[in-house]
Amino acid sequence: MHDIRAIRENPAAFDAALGLRNLAPVSSEILSLDADRRARISAAEAAQAEQNKASKEAGAAKGRGDEDEFQRLRALVTAKKEENAQLQAEAAALDAQLADLLSGIPNLPIEGVPPGKDEADNVEIRRWGEPRGFDFTPVEHFEIAGVKPGMDFETAAKLSGSRFVVLQNGVARIHRALAQFMLDLHAEEHGLTETWAPVLVLSKMMEGTGQLPKFGEDSYQTREGWWLIPTSEVTLTNTVNGDLVEHASLPRRLVAHSQCFRSEAGSAGRDTSGMLRQHQFEKVEMVSITDAENGLAEHARMTRCAETVLERLGLPYRTIVLCGGDMGFGARITHDLEVWLPGQDRYREISSVSYCGDFQARRMNARYRPEGGGKPEFVHTLNGSGLAVGRTLIAVLENGQQEDGSVILPEALHPYLGGKTLLDQNGNLA
């Protein structure tokens, strides 16, 4: 949500920032609604004052026996009461209209976010690792001989339809090991607090992080009204929904491993083979809740946490900063990590790390009390994948594949696999 006072003070800057997202100016519409709303509020206050004055004078007229004046003033009290109620109703309607308009406007990019329309305009800022040279033609994950017995799309389709998978045996254990490795790394070395939270949330929580009202079609809702989370960003960030926290408790750094659910609305025909784009998947999600001064430093720190996962697994990647036109709704700046997939012969997204400023906090009314006192301020929030477990599985399988259909597994996973180092061509750990 946006600060209406900031828009009033500098509407040109607001429109210019939206221009980085390739959006048309909207400040004039916002300020027009705001002016109408404030005029109704002012008029209602004036009517209330006149009502109070007339009521007091009516009492005086009654006391001195002036029946005609009393009746006139009593009629005026009734009229001002009705006028006040009408003006308040109009102000409330305009307030709702303004809130609806503001809730549908994405966050403003920070200075330095590259301009652009889509992923073609994103800017690479660094790379790590060299893609492995193969003396055979590498294939995609679902085509590797040792993977096929443990990655069953046909049974999943029978159970649930398209964009689901059943994992078994060695592949399922590698998938589980990856999540455990990520959690341990973030909790033990990066100082994040491991958290387990529900995957069913109230609409208010989806509104708090920006999935509602604009992106409801991207998620699933139950008959009882709960929403299935698209990522643990929703639950972890909303742990401070409506709270006033002490500054000394910040930053709060959380990590959770959870099932995630997305309808993939609008992605028809994209990545239909394999498990790159699923309706149900797992992520290890990082969330930081901090103050206004440390948001960008926390963003750099969180990006580094995600990069470390890939480096420990020996997976080549590149880090890019998204252009204004490619950023998510709630982000002020986003770093994407793209891992090398030899089966596709290109880099693919495996993590997005976003700094949201106070955008989500305003929706959640989540604030902190500054040290030494003073007016409470909105917290600043960040979120990032650390990492998407299924996509990391894909990268491990494709980068470690051998010509005989086996897969050499990263050393970092060996302790989580009982010392096993290989997925053989039959799908067993060895």
C-alpha positions, 0 to 999 in steps of 0.5 A: 500500500502507498502512503497518500501523504507522499503522493500529495507531497510529490505526485510527479515523483510517484508517477515517474517511479511508476513509469519505470514499471511502464505504467501510466501516470495515476497520481491525478486520479488518486489526488482527485479521489483524495480531495473529494474524500477530504472535502466530505470529511471536512463538510461532515465535521462542519455539519457536526459542529453546527448540529452541536451548536444548534442542539445547545441553543435548542436547550437554551430556547427550551429553558427560556420557554421560546417554543418557536425557536426551540422547534426551529432549532430542533429541525435544524439539529435533525437536518444537520444530523442527516447531512452529517450521516450522508457526508460520512457515508459518501466519505466512507465510499470514497475512502473505500474507492481510494483504498481499492485504487491504491491496493492495486498499484504496485510498489515503487522501484528504488533509484538504480533499478534498470528501466525496461519492459521484460526479462530481456532488459534485466541486467546481469551483475555477477556469475559464479562457476563455469558450466561443465563441459560434457563429452556427450549431449546432456539431456533434461532431468526427466530424460536421464535414465537414472531419474526416470524410475523415480519421477513419475508424471503419468501416475501424478496425472492420474491422481491430480491432472497435469503439472504434478509429479510423484517422486520415489526412491533415490530421487525422492530422497535427494529431494528431501535431502536438499530441503534439509541441507538448505534449512541447516545451512540457513539456520546454523550458518546464516542465523535464520530462525527455522519456522514451521507454519500453516499452509492455509491462511486467511484472506487478510494474510494474502492481502497483507503480502499483496497476493490479494485482491489483484492476484487471486486467480494465481492461488487456490482457495478452499470452500471454507475460505482459506487460501493455500499459500503460494510461498511461505512469504505469506505466513512468515511476513504476516507473523507481524501483521497488526503488531507493534514490535520493539526496535531491539527485536529487529531484524527478524530473520526467518526460514521455512520449508513448506509445500507451495501451491500456485494455479500457474494462471497465464502459463499455459504452454510454458514448461509443460515437460518435467517438473520445472513448473508445477501446481504443487512444489516445495520451497525453502523461503527466507523472510527478513523484517527490519527497520527502514535504515537497514533494508538494502543491506539486508537485501544484499545479505539475503541474496548472499544467503541464496547464492551460498546454497548454489555454491555449496552444491557446486551449481553454476549460476548468475545473479541479475537485477530485474528491470522495472517492467519485470519486477513482482508487484510488491518489490522495490528491487529484486535480484534473481538467481538463475542456475545453469541447466545443461539439458536446456543449455541456458540459465533458469530462475531458481530464486528471487530475492526482493526488498519491499520497503514498507509496502507490505507493512502498510497493508499489514499495519506492522510497525516498530517502536524506535529506540529512544521513543518517538512515533512508531514507524512501519517495518521494512520486509524482504523475502527470497527463495533459499531455494526452490527445492524442485528446481534445485533438484533439477539442477543437481540432476542435470549438472551431475548426469553421466553418459551411462544415465547415472548422476554424481551427487554434490558432496554437500548432500552426502551426509544427508544421504547416508554417505551415498554419492551416486544415483545409479542408472536404475534410480537407486542411491549408491 
